[in-house]
């Protein structure tokens, strides 16, 4: 992929390039970047759309599901014409229509440990937009092993959270330090408890923002922290995370 910007690219990304933190060099850096998005639901749709809009050169999108009618209230990449299509196929089509210069690689499967071990070397950064704890723990372990930054988010009912686990840094906590495996209820997901659509849009957009920040080499204010979002009161709260010395995942890594 040629990272150089032609006149069309300079015009398309002009508002970003005006930012001193980005400039032409930063835009070229985004052009070379490769991001893997796990889960193309309420979080993954806005995250991938904003990353494509920002000019991130390669997007890998992973999801085993088909588009259903209940998705359309919050999964903004899809239309009624996409019903019963694989999510990654429909998403890739819409992302390419939004920005033809972005390469979209579709993975119509679950993010298993074996899959992640095989593909993570091809990516600079991972967004965990999944909706279940088993996938989140698998992604956490894989990113830790590969030393890839992980931007994780989750939403349920009117509440959400965002965290950045930058495994390039020494003593970085991991997702299992926050939620030990086996300690969370697998039924706590939007399919059973519900979720308000715009909340997933807020969090997915914030995932894209933190991904862009990290790809540009900027420090993330939520690295090693947990941002809690209360959509009922429109309140935001940040708590610091510490590496758990008893964590079975990252203490021996």
C-alpha positions as CSV (number, residue, x, y, z in Angstrom):
1,X,0.0,0.0,0.0
2,X,1.3,3.4,-1.0
3,X,1.1,5.7,2.1
4,X,1.6,8.8,0.0
5,X,-1.4,11.2,-0.2
6,X,-2.6,12.4,-3.6
7,X,-4.6,15.5,-4.1
8,X,-7.8,13.6,-3.4
9,X,-6.5,12.3,-0.1
10,X,-5.3,15.7,0.9
11,X,-8.7,17.1,0.3
12,X,-10.6,14.2,1.9
13,X,-8.6,14.4,5.1
14,X,-8.0,18.1,5.1
15,X,-9.8,18.8,8.5
16,X,-7.7,16.1,10.2
17,X,-4.5,17.2,8.5
18,X,-5.1,20.7,9.9
19,X,-4.6,19.3,13.4
20,X,-1.0,19.7,14.6
21,X,-1.1,16.3,16.2
22,X,-1.8,14.7,12.8
23,X,-0.5,16.8,9.9
24,X,0.4,15.1,6.7
25,X,2.9,12.7,8.4
26,X,0.2,11.5,10.8
27,X,-2.2,11.0,8.0
28,X,0.3,8.9,6.2
29,X,0.9,6.9,9.4
30,X,-2.9,6.2,9.6
31,X,-2.7,5.1,5.9
32,X,-0.1,2.5,6.8
33,X,-2.0,1.3,9.9
34,X,-3.8,-2.0,10.3
35,X,-6.6,-2.5,12.8
36,X,-8.5,-5.6,13.7
37,X,-12.1,-5.1,14.9
38,X,-13.6,-8.0,16.9
39,X,-17.4,-7.9,16.7
40,X,-19.4,-5.9,14.1
41,X,-22.4,-5.1,16.3
42,X,-23.4,-1.9,18.1
43,X,-19.8,-1.0,19.0
44,X,-18.0,-2.3,16.0
45,X,-20.2,-0.6,13.4
46,X,-19.5,3.0,14.5
47,X,-15.9,2.2,15.4
48,X,-15.1,0.7,12.0
49,X,-17.0,3.5,10.2
50,X,-15.0,6.2,11.9
51,X,-11.7,4.4,11.4
52,X,-12.5,4.1,7.7
53,X,-13.5,7.7,7.6
54,X,-10.2,8.7,9.2
55,X,-8.3,6.9,6.5
56,X,-6.9,3.9,8.4
57,X,-5.4,1.8,5.6
58,X,-6.5,-1.7,6.5
59,X,-9.5,-2.9,8.6
60,X,-9.9,-6.5,9.6
61,X,-13.5,-7.2,10.7
62,X,-14.4,-10.4,12.5
63,X,-17.9,-11.6,13.4
64,X,-19.7,-15.0,12.8
65,X,-23.2,-13.6,12.8
66,X,-25.8,-12.7,10.3
67,X,-27.7,-9.4,10.2
68,X,-31.0,-9.6,12.0
69,X,-33.9,-7.2,12.3
70,X,-33.2,-6.6,16.0
71,X,-29.7,-5.4,15.1
72,X,-30.9,-2.4,13.0
73,X,-31.8,-0.2,16.0
74,X,-28.1,0.3,16.9
75,X,-25.9,-1.4,14.3
76,X,-25.7,1.6,12.0
77,X,-23.7,0.1,9.1
78,X,-26.6,-2.2,8.1
79,X,-29.9,-1.6,6.3
80,X,-33.0,-3.7,5.8
81,X,-31.5,-4.9,2.5
82,X,-28.7,-6.6,4.6
83,X,-31.0,-8.9,6.6
84,X,-29.7,-12.5,6.8
85,X,-26.4,-11.5,5.2
86,X,-23.1,-12.2,7.1
87,X,-22.4,-9.1,9.1
88,X,-18.8,-8.9,7.9
89,X,-19.8,-9.1,4.2
90,X,-22.4,-6.3,4.6
91,X,-20.1,-4.2,6.7
92,X,-17.1,-4.5,4.3
93,X,-19.4,-3.5,1.4
94,X,-20.6,-0.4,3.2
95,X,-17.1,0.5,4.5
96,X,-15.7,0.3,1.0
97,X,-18.6,2.4,-0.3
98,X,-17.7,5.0,2.3
99,X,-14.0,5.0,1.6
100,X,-12.8,3.0,-1.4
101,X,-9.1,3.5,-0.4
102,X,-9.5,1.4,2.7
103,X,-8.8,-2.3,2.5
104,X,-11.4,-4.3,4.4
105,X,-10.6,-7.9,5.3
106,X,-13.7,-9.9,6.3
107,X,-13.5,-12.8,8.8
108,X,-16.9,-14.5,9.0
109,X,-16.0,-16.5,12.1
110,X,-15.7,-16.3,15.9
111,X,-12.6,-14.8,17.4
112,X,-11.2,-18.1,18.8
113,X,-7.7,-18.3,20.4
114,X,-6.5,-20.2,17.3
115,X,-7.8,-17.6,14.9
116,X,-6.3,-14.7,16.9
117,X,-2.9,-16.4,17.2
118,X,-2.8,-16.7,13.4
119,X,-3.9,-13.2,12.4
120,X,-2.7,-10.8,15.2
121,X,0.8,-10.5,13.7
122,X,-0.8,-8.8,10.7
123,X,-2.3,-5.9,12.8
124,X,-1.0,-3.0,14.8
125,X,-3.9,-2.7,17.2
126,X,-7.1,-4.5,18.2
127,X,-10.6,-3.2,19.1
128,X,-12.7,-5.6,21.2
129,X,-16.3,-4.8,20.3
130,X,-17.6,-8.2,21.2
131,X,-20.6,-8.9,23.5
132,X,-19.5,-11.9,25.6
133,X,-16.9,-12.6,28.2
134,X,-15.4,-15.7,26.7
135,X,-14.4,-13.7,23.5
136,X,-13.1,-10.8,25.6
137,X,-10.9,-13.1,27.6
138,X,-9.6,-14.8,24.4
139,X,-8.8,-11.4,22.8
140,X,-7.1,-10.2,26.0
141,X,-4.9,-13.3,26.2
142,X,-4.0,-13.1,22.5
143,X,-3.2,-9.3,22.6
144,X,-1.1,-9.8,25.7
145,X,0.9,-12.6,24.1
146,X,1.4,-10.6,20.9
147,X,2.1,-7.3,22.8
148,X,-0.7,-5.6,20.8
149,X,-2.6,-2.6,22.2
150,X,-6.2,-3.5,23.0
151,X,-9.1,-1.0,23.1
152,X,-12.0,-2.6,24.9
153,X,-15.6,-1.4,25.4
154,X,-18.9,-2.9,26.5
155,X,-22.4,-1.6,26.9
156,X,-25.5,-3.0,28.7
157,X,-28.8,-1.3,29.4
158,X,-27.9,2.3,30.0
159,X,-24.3,1.7,31.2
160,X,-21.0,1.3,29.4
161,X,-17.3,1.2,29.9
162,X,-14.1,1.8,28.0
163,X,-10.5,0.8,28.7
164,X,-7.2,0.7,26.9
165,X,-4.8,-2.1,27.7
166,X,-1.4,-1.2,26.1
167,X,0.6,-4.3,26.4
168,X,3.7,-2.6,25.0
169,X,4.0,-0.9,28.4
170,X,5.7,-2.6,31.4
171,X,3.3,-3.6,34.2
172,X,0.2,-2.9,32.1
173,X,-2.9,-4.4,33.7
174,X,-5.0,-6.8,31.6
175,X,-8.7,-7.4,31.2
176,X,-8.5,-10.4,33.5
177,X,-7.2,-8.2,36.2
178,X,-10.5,-6.3,36.0
179,X,-12.7,-9.3,35.4
180,X,-11.2,-12.6,36.4
181,X,-12.2,-15.4,34.0
182,X,-15.2,-17.3,35.4
183,X,-16.2,-14.5,37.8
184,X,-18.7,-12.8,35.4
185,X,-22.1,-13.8,34.4
186,X,-22.2,-14.9,30.8
187,X,-25.8,-14.0,30.6
188,X,-25.1,-10.3,31.2
189,X,-25.3,-9.2,27.6
190,X,-27.6,-7.0,25.6
191,X,-29.4,-9.9,24.0
192,X,-30.9,-10.7,27.4
193,X,-30.8,-7.4,29.3
194,X,-31.2,-4.9,26.5
195,X,-29.2,-1.8,25.6
196,X,-29.9,1.7,24.4
197,X,-28.5,2.2,20.8
198,X,-26.9,5.7,21.1
199,X,-24.8,4.4,24.0
200,X,-23.1,1.9,21.8
201,X,-22.5,4.7,19.3
202,X,-20.8,6.8,21.9
203,X,-18.6,4.0,23.1
204,X,-17.8,2.7,19.6
205,X,-16.8,6.2,18.5
206,X,-14.6,6.6,21.6
207,X,-12.9,3.3,20.7
208,X,-12.1,4.7,17.3
209,X,-10.8,7.9,18.9
210,X,-8.5,6.0,21.2
211,X,-7.3,3.7,18.3
212,X,-6.5,6.8,16.2
213,X,-4.7,8.4,19.1
214,X,-2.5,5.2,19.7
215,X,-1.8,4.8,16.0
216,X,-0.5,8.3,15.9
217,X,1.8,7.6,18.8
218,X,-0.1,9.7,21.2
219,X,-0.7,8.7,24.9
220,X,-4.2,7.6,25.7
221,X,-5.8,9.2,28.8
222,X,-7.6,5.9,29.5
223,X,-4.5,3.6,29.3
224,X,-4.6,1.6,32.6
225,X,-7.9,3.2,33.5
226,X,-11.6,2.3,33.2
227,X,-14.0,4.9,31.9
228,X,-17.5,4.3,33.2
229,X,-20.4,5.9,31.3
230,X,-23.9,6.3,32.8
231,X,-26.3,7.3,30.0
232,X,-29.2,7.8,32.3
233,X,-27.5,10.8,34.1
234,X,-25.0,11.4,31.2
235,X,-22.2,11.0,33.8
236,X,-18.7,9.9,33.2
237,X,-16.3,8.5,35.9
238,X,-12.8,7.2,35.6
239,X,-11.1,4.8,37.9
240,X,-7.5,3.6,37.9
241,X,-6.6,0.0,37.2
242,X,-3.7,-1.8,38.8
243,X,-2.1,-5.0,37.7
244,X,-3.3,-7.8,39.9
245,X,-0.3,-9.6,41.3
246,X,-2.4,-12.8,41.5
247,X,-3.8,-12.5,37.9
248,X,-3.2,-15.9,36.3
249,X,-3.1,-14.3,32.8
250,X,-0.6,-11.5,32.9
251,X,1.6,-12.1,36.0
252,X,3.4,-14.9,34.2
253,X,3.5,-13.2,30.8
